Amino acid sequence: MYISDSVLDQFIEEDVPYIDFTSEVVGVADQDGTIEYRTREKTCVCGTEEVARILRKLDLEVLFFEKSGTFLEKGSVILKAKGKAFALHMAWKVCVNILENASGIASRTKKFVDIARAQNPEVEVITTRKCFPGTKKLAIKAITVGGALPHRLGLSESVLVFEEHMRFIGGLEGFLKNIDEIKRRAGEKKIIAEAHNIHNAITLAKARVDVIQLDKFSPDDIRTTIQAVKAISNDIKIGAAGGVNFENVKEIASTGVDLITTSALYFGKPSDIKADIQMV
């Protein structure tokens, strides 16, 4: 995944708008040293490529780094670099923040996907647009290296019809009246529609939408809906969305649903990563 230099420059500037005042005052700026990042727990690492680029921007020499998506045991070296002390201290927190937060998302994602696929090997875990503003690029990278995919990257890329859209065209009935025209205007895009009950899901299936997203359905209702929809067309995909988390993903995946949509992977404890700076 490509993250632009301008984004990485912004990460640096947020923490180092001018100089590392402490290094200048203490008088260590021009001494040589190394920085090493290690895991304090089992971790699916993410963001190492971006951290390596930041280190190079600060004129540090990157000696080694693990690729994003690598699963490491506790105590493993993630990355090592060397250079002047002032640059090591400028990089320190910027880089550990990226590694801890991105790796936290990647590690949660891997665990979540493993739980879901242990029940249903064919299920795809996809994530919503509910990541914290300003973190989207790293968050999307983290969920992909953890084994999930983005549900939709933005409003411009897909057709997902909610009840809130239908209210402006006469509700579900109005949507169904216009379904042929909507499909024509969508061109090569698939039509995804949200359903709030079994009856609506069956109605949407009869209209041959491509994907039906079940909002906050119980596992029993998901099973009933899947059976009814697949009897109409086996080509229609069924997604479960709304409140899907670590507590219920196992049961939801066991229903045989095609897609699981969640926001839960973005939020939680960052990975515990140690940064160690030493003088050469």
FENGI-V41730 format. One record per residue. N is the residue number from 0. RES is the residue in three letters. NEAR is the number of other C-alpha atoms within 8 Angstrom. Layout:
# FENGI-V41730
N|RES|NEAR, N|RES|NEAR
This chain:
# FENGI-V41730
0|MET|3, 1|TYR|3, 2|ILE|9, 3|SER|6, 4|ASP|6, 5|SER|6, 6|VAL|8, 7|LEU|11, 8|ASP|9, 9|GLN|8, 10|PHE|9, 11|ILE|12, 12|GLU|9, 13|GLU|7, 14|ASP|9, 15|VAL|9, 16|PRO|7, 17|TYR|5, 18|ILE|6, 19|ASP|10, 20|PHE|6, 21|THR|6, 22|SER|12, 23|GLU|10, 24|VAL|6, 25|VAL|6, 26|GLY|7, 27|VAL|9, 28|ALA|10, 29|ASP|8, 30|GLN|9, 31|ASP|10, 32|GLY|13, 33|THR|13, 34|ILE|13, 35|GLU|12, 36|TYR|13, 37|ARG|12, 38|THR|16, 39|ARG|10, 40|GLU|10, 41|LYS|9, 42|THR|13, 43|CYS|15, 44|VAL|19, 45|CYS|15, 46|GLY|14, 47|THR|14, 48|GLU|9, 49|GLU|9, 50|VAL|11, 51|ALA|10, 52|ARG|8, 53|ILE|13, 54|LEU|13, 55|ARG|10, 56|LYS|7, 57|LEU|9, 58|ASP|8, 59|LEU|13, 60|GLU|9, 61|VAL|12, 62|LEU|8, 63|PHE|8, 64|PHE|11, 65|GLU|9, 66|LYS|9, 67|SER|11, 68|GLY|10, 69|THR|9, 70|PHE|8, 71|LEU|10, 72|GLU|9, 73|LYS|9, 74|GLY|8, 75|SER|9, 76|VAL|9, 77|ILE|13, 78|LEU|13, 79|LYS|13, 80|ALA|13, 81|LYS|13, 82|GLY|12, 83|LYS|12, 84|ALA|14, 85|PHE|13, 86|ALA|12, 87|LEU|15, 88|HIS|10, 89|MET|13, 90|ALA|12, 91|TRP|10, 92|LYS|9, 93|VAL|11, 94|CYS|10, 95|VAL|12, 96|ASN|8, 97|ILE|10, 98|LEU|15, 99|GLU|12, 100|ASN|10, 101|ALA|15, 102|SER|16, 103|GLY|15, 104|ILE|17, 105|ALA|17, 106|SER|13, 107|ARG|10, 108|THR|14, 109|LYS|12, 110|LYS|8, 111|PHE|11, 112|VAL|12, 113|ASP|8, 114|ILE|10, 115|ALA|15, 116|ARG|11, 117|ALA|7, 118|GLN|9, 119|ASN|10, 120|PRO|7, 121|GLU|6, 122|VAL|13, 123|GLU|9, 124|VAL|13, 125|ILE|12, 126|THR|14, 127|THR|11, 128|ARG|9, 129|LYS|6, 130|CYS|10, 131|PHE|6, 132|PRO|5, 133|GLY|5, 134|THR|8, 135|LYS|9, 136|LYS|8, 137|LEU|10, 138|ALA|12, 139|ILE|10, 140|LYS|11, 141|ALA|15, 142|ILE|16, 143|THR|11, 144|VAL|11, 145|GLY|15, 146|GLY|10, 147|ALA|14, 148|LEU|11, 149|PRO|11, 150|HIS|9, 151|ARG|10, 152|LEU|7, 153|GLY|7, 154|LEU|7, 155|SER|4, 156|GLU|7, 157|SER|10, 158|VAL|10, 159|LEU|8, 160|VAL|11, 161|PHE|8, 162|GLU|10, 163|GLU|7, 164|HIS|8, 165|MET|13, 166|ARG|9, 167|PHE|7, 168|ILE|8, 169|GLY|9, 170|GLY|10, 171|LEU|9, 172|GLU|7, 173|GLY|10, 174|PHE|11, 175|LEU|9, 176|LYS|7, 177|ASN|8, 178|ILE|9, 179|ASP|7, 180|GLU|7, 181|ILE|8, 182|LYS|10, 183|ARG|7, 184|ARG|6, 185|ALA|10, 186|GLY|6, 187|GLU|4, 188|LYS|7, 189|LYS|11, 190|ILE|13, 191|ILE|12, 192|ALA|12, 193|GLU|13, 194|ALA|13, 195|HIS|10, 196|ASN|8, 197|ILE|10, 198|HIS|6, 199|ASN|9, 200|ALA|15, 201|ILE|11, 202|THR|8, 203|LEU|13, 204|ALA|13, 205|LYS|8, 206|ALA|8, 207|ARG|8, 208|VAL|13, 209|ASP|10, 210|VAL|12, 211|ILE|16, 212|GLN|12, 213|LEU|15, 214|ASP|10, 215|LYS|9, 216|PHE|11, 217|SER|6, 218|PRO|9, 219|ASP|7, 220|ASP|9, 221|ILE|14, 222|ARG|11, 223|THR|9, 224|THR|11, 225|ILE|11, 226|GLN|8, 227|ALA|9, 228|VAL|13, 229|LYS|10, 230|ALA|7, 231|ILE|8, 232|SER|9, 233|ASN|8, 234|ASP|6, 235|ILE|13, 236|LYS|10, 237|ILE|12, 238|GLY|13, 239|ALA|16, 240|ALA|13, 241|GLY|8, 242|GLY|6, 243|VAL|14, 244|ASN|9, 245|PHE|8, 246|GLU|6, 247|ASN|8, 248|VAL|12, 249|LYS|11, 250|GLU|8, 251|ILE|12, 252|ALA|14, 253|SER|10, 254|THR|10, 255|GLY|10, 256|VAL|15, 257|ASP|10, 258|LEU|12, 259|ILE|14, 260|THR|14, 261|THR|14, 262|SER|13, 263|ALA|9, 264|LEU|12, 265|TYR|9, 266|PHE|7, 267|GLY|8, 268|LYS|5, 269|PRO|10, 270|SER|12, 271|ASP|8, 272|ILE|12, 273|LYS|9, 274|ALA|10, 275|ASP|7, 276|ILE|9, 277|GLN|7, 278|MET|8, 279|VAL|5
